Amino acid sequence: MYKVTILYPNGEGKTFDMAYYEQKHMPMVANFIGDNLKFYEIDKVISGRTPNDPPAHLAVGYFYVTDIAKYGQAIGANRDAIVNDFKNYTNIQPIIQISEIQQVVYKN
């Protein structure tokens, strides 16, 4: 399984509409990914290393997919719609990172 991480860096003048991201943007992209998508997550970042430190990012999104090539095809085919939607929720250029998940451990 692969994890696509979308990071929205914090900084002076940066804005982010979490409600829009949760209700419109991520569901739209999830629909483009289709059956290849196993699930997605959204983090609202609240602080940095300590509760008093500003966060390095305002938000982080994650898509978990089984086929990274199919993910790339889906995103490529819908790139304009995805990029054009940024203005509806942020003025931040996101940073994308793709990882191959090596281990998942659940503890009680």
MODELLER restraints for C-alpha pairs under 7 A, 6 or more apart:
rsr = mdl.restraints
at = mdl.atoms
rsr.add(forms.Gaussian(group=physical.xy_distance, feature=features.Distance(at['CA:1:A'], at['CA:64:A']), mean=6.86, stdev=0.5))
rsr.add(forms.Gaussian(group=physical.xy_distance, feature=features.Distance(at['CA:1:A'], at['CA:65:A']), mean=5.87, stdev=0.5))
rsr.add(forms.Gaussian(group=physical.xy_distance, feature=features.Distance(at['CA:1:A'], at['CA:66:A']), mean=4.62, stdev=0.5))
rsr.add(forms.Gaussian(group=physical.xy_distance, feature=features.Distance(at['CA:1:A'], at['CA:100:A']), mean=6.17, stdev=0.5))
rsr.add(forms.Gaussian(group=physical.xy_distance, feature=features.Distance(at['CA:1:A'], at['CA:101:A']), mean=5.72, stdev=0.5))
rsr.add(forms.Gaussian(group=physical.xy_distance, feature=features.Distance(at['CA:2:A'], at['CA:64:A']), mean=5.66, stdev=0.5))
rsr.add(forms.Gaussian(group=physical.xy_distance, feature=features.Distance(at['CA:2:A'], at['CA:65:A']), mean=5.29, stdev=0.5))
rsr.add(forms.Gaussian(group=physical.xy_distance, feature=features.Distance(at['CA:2:A'], at['CA:66:A']), mean=5.98, stdev=0.5))
rsr.add(forms.Gaussian(group=physical.xy_distance, feature=features.Distance(at['CA:2:A'], at['CA:68:A']), mean=6.68, stdev=0.5))
rsr.add(forms.Gaussian(group=physical.xy_distance, feature=features.Distance(at['CA:2:A'], at['CA:99:A']), mean=5.62, stdev=0.5))
rsr.add(forms.Gaussian(group=physical.xy_distance, feature=features.Distance(at['CA:2:A'], at['CA:100:A']), mean=4.49, stdev=0.5))
rsr.add(forms.Gaussian(group=physical.xy_distance, feature=features.Distance(at['CA:2:A'], at['CA:101:A']), mean=5.58, stdev=0.5))
rsr.add(forms.Gaussian(group=physical.xy_distance, feature=features.Distance(at['CA:3:A'], at['CA:62:A']), mean=6.48, stdev=0.5))
rsr.add(forms.Gaussian(group=physical.xy_distance, feature=features.Distance(at['CA:3:A'], at['CA:63:A']), mean=5.66, stdev=0.5))
rsr.add(forms.Gaussian(group=physical.xy_distance, feature=features.Distance(at['CA:3:A'], at['CA:64:A']), mean=4.62, stdev=0.5))
rsr.add(forms.Gaussian(group=physical.xy_distance, feature=features.Distance(at['CA:3:A'], at['CA:65:A']), mean=6.46, stdev=0.5))
rsr.add(forms.Gaussian(group=physical.xy_distance, feature=features.Distance(at['CA:3:A'], at['CA:98:A']), mean=5.79, stdev=0.5))
rsr.add(forms.Gaussian(group=physical.xy_distance, feature=features.Distance(at['CA:3:A'], at['CA:99:A']), mean=5.18, stdev=0.5))
rsr.add(forms.Gaussian(group=physical.xy_distance, feature=features.Distance(at['CA:3:A'], at['CA:100:A']), mean=6.32, stdev=0.5))
rsr.add(forms.Gaussian(group=physical.xy_distance, feature=features.Distance(at['CA:3:A'], at['CA:101:A']), mean=6.66, stdev=0.5))
rsr.add(forms.Gaussian(group=physical.xy_distance, feature=features.Distance(at['CA:4:A'], at['CA:62:A']), mean=5.45, stdev=0.5))
rsr.add(forms.Gaussian(group=physical.xy_distance, feature=features.Distance(at['CA:4:A'], at['CA:63:A']), mean=5.03, stdev=0.5))
rsr.add(forms.Gaussian(group=physical.xy_distance, feature=features.Distance(at['CA:4:A'], at['CA:64:A']), mean=6.43, stdev=0.5))
rsr.add(forms.Gaussian(group=physical.xy_distance, feature=features.Distance(at['CA:4:A'], at['CA:96:A']), mean=7.00, stdev=0.5))
rsr.add(forms.Gaussian(group=physical.xy_distance, feature=features.Distance(at['CA:4:A'], at['CA:97:A']), mean=5.82, stdev=0.5))
rsr.add(forms.Gaussian(group=physical.xy_distance, feature=features.Distance(at['CA:4:A'], at['CA:98:A']), mean=4.53, stdev=0.5))
rsr.add(forms.Gaussian(group=physical.xy_distance, feature=features.Distance(at['CA:4:A'], at['CA:99:A']), mean=6.43, stdev=0.5))
rsr.add(forms.Gaussian(group=physical.xy_distance, feature=features.Distance(at['CA:5:A'], at['CA:60:A']), mean=6.91, stdev=0.5))
rsr.add(forms.Gaussian(group=physical.xy_distance, feature=features.Distance(at['CA:5:A'], at['CA:61:A']), mean=5.80, stdev=0.5))
rsr.add(forms.Gaussian(group=physical.xy_distance, feature=features.Distance(at['CA:5:A'], at['CA:62:A']), mean=4.64, stdev=0.5))
rsr.add(forms.Gaussian(group=physical.xy_distance, feature=features.Distance(at['CA:5:A'], at['CA:63:A']), mean=6.74, stdev=0.5))
rsr.add(forms.Gaussian(group=physical.xy_distance, feature=features.Distance(at['CA:5:A'], at['CA:96:A']), mean=5.68, stdev=0.5))
rsr.add(forms.Gaussian(group=physical.xy_distance, feature=features.Distance(at['CA:5:A'], at['CA:97:A']), mean=5.06, stdev=0.5))
rsr.add(forms.Gaussian(group=physical.xy_distance, feature=features.Distance(at['CA:5:A'], at['CA:98:A']), mean=6.22, stdev=0.5))
rsr.add(forms.Gaussian(group=physical.xy_distance, feature=features.Distance(at['CA:6:A'], at['CA:60:A']), mean=5.52, stdev=0.5))
rsr.add(forms.Gaussian(group=physical.xy_distance, feature=features.Distance(at['CA:6:A'], at['CA:61:A']), mean=4.94, stdev=0.5))
rsr.add(forms.Gaussian(group=physical.xy_distance, feature=features.Distance(at['CA:6:A'], at['CA:62:A']), mean=6.21, stdev=0.5))
rsr.add(forms.Gaussian(group=physical.xy_distance, feature=features.Distance(at['CA:6:A'], at['CA:94:A']), mean=6.18, stdev=0.5))
rsr.add(forms.Gaussian(group=physical.xy_distance, feature=features.Distance(at['CA:6:A'], at['CA:95:A']), mean=5.71, stdev=0.5))
rsr.add(forms.Gaussian(group=physical.xy_distance, feature=features.Distance(at['CA:6:A'], at['CA:96:A']), mean=4.72, stdev=0.5))
rsr.add(forms.Gaussian(group=physical.xy_distance, feature=features.Distance(at['CA:6:A'], at['CA:97:A']), mean=6.59, stdev=0.5))
rsr.add(forms.Gaussian(group=physical.xy_distance, feature=features.Distance(at['CA:7:A'], at['CA:57:A']), mean=6.63, stdev=0.5))
rsr.add(forms.Gaussian(group=physical.xy_distance, feature=features.Distance(at['CA:7:A'], at['CA:59:A']), mean=6.41, stdev=0.5))
rsr.add(forms.Gaussian(group=physical.xy_distance, feature=features.Distance(at['CA:7:A'], at['CA:60:A']), mean=4.71, stdev=0.5))
rsr.add(forms.Gaussian(group=physical.xy_distance, feature=features.Distance(at['CA:7:A'], at['CA:61:A']), mean=6.70, stdev=0.5))
rsr.add(forms.Gaussian(group=physical.xy_distance, feature=features.Distance(at['CA:7:A'], at['CA:94:A']), mean=5.45, stdev=0.5))
rsr.add(forms.Gaussian(group=physical.xy_distance, feature=features.Distance(at['CA:7:A'], at['CA:95:A']), mean=5.01, stdev=0.5))
rsr.add(forms.Gaussian(group=physical.xy_distance, feature=features.Distance(at['CA:7:A'], at['CA:96:A']), mean=6.37, stdev=0.5))
rsr.add(forms.Gaussian(group=physical.xy_distance, feature=features.Distance(at['CA:8:A'], at['CA:57:A']), mean=5.32, stdev=0.5))
rsr.add(forms.Gaussian(group=physical.xy_distance, feature=features.Distance(at['CA:8:A'], at['CA:58:A']), mean=5.74, stdev=0.5))
rsr.add(forms.Gaussian(group=physical.xy_distance, feature=features.Distance(at['CA:8:A'], at['CA:59:A']), mean=5.41, stdev=0.5))
rsr.add(forms.Gaussian(group=physical.xy_distance, feature=features.Distance(at['CA:8:A'], at['CA:60:A']), mean=6.15, stdev=0.5))
rsr.add(forms.Gaussian(group=physical.xy_distance, feature=features.Distance(at['CA:8:A'], at['CA:92:A']), mean=6.25, stdev=0.5))
rsr.add(forms.Gaussian(group=physical.xy_distance, feature=features.Distance(at['CA:8:A'], at['CA:93:A']), mean=6.97, stdev=0.5))
rsr.add(forms.Gaussian(group=physical.xy_distance, feature=features.Distance(at['CA:8:A'], at['CA:94:A']), mean=4.90, stdev=0.5))
rsr.add(forms.Gaussian(group=physical.xy_distance, feature=features.Distance(at['CA:8:A'], at['CA:95:A']), mean=6.56, stdev=0.5))
rsr.add(forms.Gaussian(group=physical.xy_distance, feature=features.Distance(at['CA:9:A'], at['CA:56:A']), mean=5.93, stdev=0.5))
rsr.add(forms.Gaussian(group=physical.xy_distance, feature=features.Distance(at['CA:9:A'], at['CA:57:A']), mean=4.05, stdev=0.5))
rsr.add(forms.Gaussian(group=physical.xy_distance, feature=features.Distance(at['CA:9:A'], at['CA:58:A']), mean=6.07, stdev=0.5))
rsr.add(forms.Gaussian(group=physical.xy_distance, feature=features.Distance(at['CA:10:A'], at['CA:55:A']), mean=6.71, stdev=0.5))
rsr.add(forms.Gaussian(group=physical.xy_distance, feature=features.Distance(at['CA:10:A'], at['CA:56:A']), mean=5.38, stdev=0.5))
rsr.add(forms.Gaussian(group=physical.xy_distance, feature=features.Distance(at['CA:10:A'], at['CA:57:A']), mean=4.49, stdev=0.5))
rsr.add(forms.Gaussian(group=physical.xy_distance, feature=features.Distance(at['CA:10:A'], at['CA:58:A']), mean=5.29, stdev=0.5))
rsr.add(forms.Gaussian(group=physical.xy_distance, feature=features.Distance(at['CA:14:A'], at['CA:91:A']), mean=6.18, stdev=0.5))
rsr.add(forms.Gaussian(group=physical.xy_distance, feature=features.Distance(at['CA:14:A'], at['CA:92:A']), mean=6.31, stdev=0.5))
rsr.add(forms.Gaussian(group=physical.xy_distance, feature=features.Distance(at['CA:15:A'], at['CA:90:A']), mean=5.35, stdev=0.5))
rsr.add(forms.Gaussian(group=physical.xy_distance, feature=features.Distance(at['CA:15:A'], at['CA:91:A']), mean=5.87, stdev=0.5))
rsr.add(forms.Gaussian(group=physical.xy_distance, feature=features.Distance(at['CA:16:A'], at['CA:89:A']), mean=5.57, stdev=0.5))
rsr.add(forms.Gaussian(group=physical.xy_distance, feature=features.Distance(at['CA:16:A'], at['CA:90:A']), mean=4.52, stdev=0.5))
rsr.add(forms.Gaussian(group=physical.xy_distance, feature=features.Distance(at['CA:17:A'], at['CA:89:A']), mean=4.72, stdev=0.5))
rsr.add(forms.Gaussian(group=physical.xy_distance, feature=features.Distance(at['CA:17:A'], at['CA:90:A']), mean=6.37, stdev=0.5))
rsr.add(forms.Gaussian(group=physical.xy_distance, feature=features.Distance(at['CA:20:A'], at['CA:89:A']), mean=5.99, stdev=0.5))
rsr.add(forms.Gaussian(group=physical.xy_distance, feature=features.Distance(at['CA:21:A'], at['CA:89:A']), mean=6.38, stdev=0.5))
rsr.add(forms.Gaussian(group=physical.xy_distance, feature=features.Distance(at['CA:29:A'], at['CA:82:A']), mean=6.97, stdev=0.5))
rsr.add(forms.Gaussian(group=physical.xy_distance, feature=features.Distance(at['CA:30:A'], at['CA:37:A']), mean=6.93, stdev=0.5))
rsr.add(forms.Gaussian(group=physical.xy_distance, feature=features.Distance(at['CA:32:A'], at['CA:74:A']), mean=5.99, stdev=0.5))
rsr.add(forms.Gaussian(group=physical.xy_distance, feature=features.Distance(at['CA:33:A'], at['CA:71:A']), mean=6.10, stdev=0.5))
rsr.add(forms.Gaussian(group=physical.xy_distance, feature=features.Distance(at['CA:33:A'], at['CA:74:A']), mean=5.52, stdev=0.5))
rsr.add(forms.Gaussian(group=physical.xy_distance, feature=features.Distance(at['CA:36:A'], at['CA:65:A']), mean=5.47, stdev=0.5))
rsr.add(forms.Gaussian(group=physical.xy_distance, feature=features.Distance(at['CA:36:A'], at['CA:66:A']), mean=5.97, stdev=0.5))
rsr.add(forms.Gaussian(group=physical.xy_distance, feature=features.Distance(at['CA:36:A'], at['CA:67:A']), mean=6.50, stdev=0.5))
rsr.add(forms.Gaussian(group=physical.xy_distance, feature=features.Distance(at['CA:37:A'], at['CA:63:A']), mean=6.89, stdev=0.5))
rsr.add(forms.Gaussian(group=physical.xy_distance, feature=features.Distance(at['CA:37:A'], at['CA:64:A']), mean=5.90, stdev=0.5))
rsr.add(forms.Gaussian(group=physical.xy_distance, feature=features.Distance(at['CA:37:A'], at['CA:65:A']), mean=4.63, stdev=0.5))
rsr.add(forms.Gaussian(group=physical.xy_distance, feature=features.Distance(at['CA:38:A'], at['CA:64:A']), mean=5.59, stdev=0.5))
rsr.add(forms.Gaussian(group=physical.xy_distance, feature=features.Distance(at['CA:38:A'], at['CA:65:A']), mean=5.62, stdev=0.5))
rsr.add(forms.Gaussian(group=physical.xy_distance, feature=features.Distance(at['CA:39:A'], at['CA:63:A']), mean=6.33, stdev=0.5))
rsr.add(forms.Gaussian(group=physical.xy_distance, feature=features.Distance(at['CA:39:A'], at['CA:64:A']), mean=5.56, stdev=0.5))
rsr.add(forms.Gaussian(group=physical.xy_distance, feature=features.Distance(at['CA:40:A'], at['CA:62:A']), mean=5.39, stdev=0.5))
rsr.add(forms.Gaussian(group=physical.xy_distance, feature=features.Distance(at['CA:40:A'], at['CA:63:A']), mean=4.52, stdev=0.5))
rsr.add(forms.Gaussian(group=physical.xy_distance, feature=features.Distance(at['CA:40:A'], at['CA:64:A']), mean=5.97, stdev=0.5))
rsr.add(forms.Gaussian(group=physical.xy_distance, feature=features.Distance(at['CA:41:A'], at['CA:61:A']), mean=5.81, stdev=0.5))
rsr.add(forms.Gaussian(group=physical.xy_distance, feature=features.Distance(at['CA:41:A'], at['CA:62:A']), mean=5.08, stdev=0.5))
rsr.add(forms.Gaussian(group=physical.xy_distance, feature=features.Distance(at['CA:41:A'], at['CA:63:A']), mean=6.76, stdev=0.5))
rsr.add(forms.Gaussian(group=physical.xy_distance, feature=features.Distance(at['CA:42:A'], at['CA:60:A']), mean=5.89, stdev=0.5))
rsr.add(forms.Gaussian(group=physical.xy_distance, feature=features.Distance(at['CA:42:A'], at['CA:61:A']), mean=4.53, stdev=0.5))
rsr.add(forms.Gaussian(group=physical.xy_distance, feature=features.Distance(at['CA:42:A'], at['CA:62:A']), mean=6.37, stdev=0.5))
rsr.add(forms.Gaussian(group=physical.xy_distance, feature=features.Distance(at['CA:43:A'], at['CA:59:A']), mean=5.55, stdev=0.5))
rsr.add(forms.Gaussian(group=physical.xy_distance, feature=features.Distance(at['CA:43:A'], at['CA:60:A']), mean=5.05, stdev=0.5))
rsr.add(forms.Gaussian(group=physical.xy_distance, feature=features.Distance(at['CA:43:A'], at['CA:61:A']), mean=6.27, stdev=0.5))
rsr.add(forms.Gaussian(group=physical.xy_distance, feature=features.Distance(at['CA:44:A'], at['CA:58:A']), mean=6.47, stdev=0.5))
rsr.add(forms.Gaussian(group=physical.xy_distance, feature=features.Distance(at['CA:44:A'], at['CA:59:A']), mean=4.80, stdev=0.5))
rsr.add(forms.Gaussian(group=physical.xy_distance, feature=features.Distance(at['CA:44:A'], at['CA:60:A']), mean=6.80, stdev=0.5))
rsr.add(forms.Gaussian(group=physical.xy_distance, feature=features.Distance(at['CA:45:A'], at['CA:55:A']), mean=6.43, stdev=0.5))
rsr.add(forms.Gaussian(group=physical.xy_distance, feature=features.Distance(at['CA:45:A'], at['CA:57:A']), mean=6.42, stdev=0.5))
rsr.add(forms.Gaussian(group=physical.xy_distance, feature=features.Distance(at['CA:45:A'], at['CA:58:A']), mean=5.29, stdev=0.5))
rsr.add(forms.Gaussian(group=physical.xy_distance, feature=features.Distance(at['CA:45:A'], at['CA:59:A']), mean=5.30, stdev=0.5))
rsr.add(forms.Gaussian(group=physical.xy_distance, feature=features.Distance(at['CA:46:A'], at['CA:55:A']), mean=6.32, stdev=0.5))
rsr.add(forms.Gaussian(group=physical.xy_distance, feature=features.Distance(at['CA:47:A'], at['CA:53:A']), mean=5.69, stdev=0.5))
rsr.add(forms.Gaussian(group=physical.xy_distance, feature=features.Distance(at['CA:47:A'], at['CA:54:A']), mean=5.13, stdev=0.5))
rsr.add(forms.Gaussian(group=physical.xy_distance, feature=features.Distance(at['CA:47:A'], at['CA:55:A']), mean=4.29, stdev=0.5))
rsr.add(forms.Gaussian(group=physical.xy_distance, feature=features.Distance(at['CA:48:A'], at['CA:54:A']), mean=5.09, stdev=0.5))
rsr.add(forms.Gaussian(group=physical.xy_distance, feature=features.Distance(at['CA:48:A'], at['CA:55:A']), mean=4.05, stdev=0.5))
rsr.add(forms.Gaussian(group=physical.xy_distance, feature=features.Distance(at['CA:48:A'], at['CA:56:A']), mean=6.23, stdev=0.5))
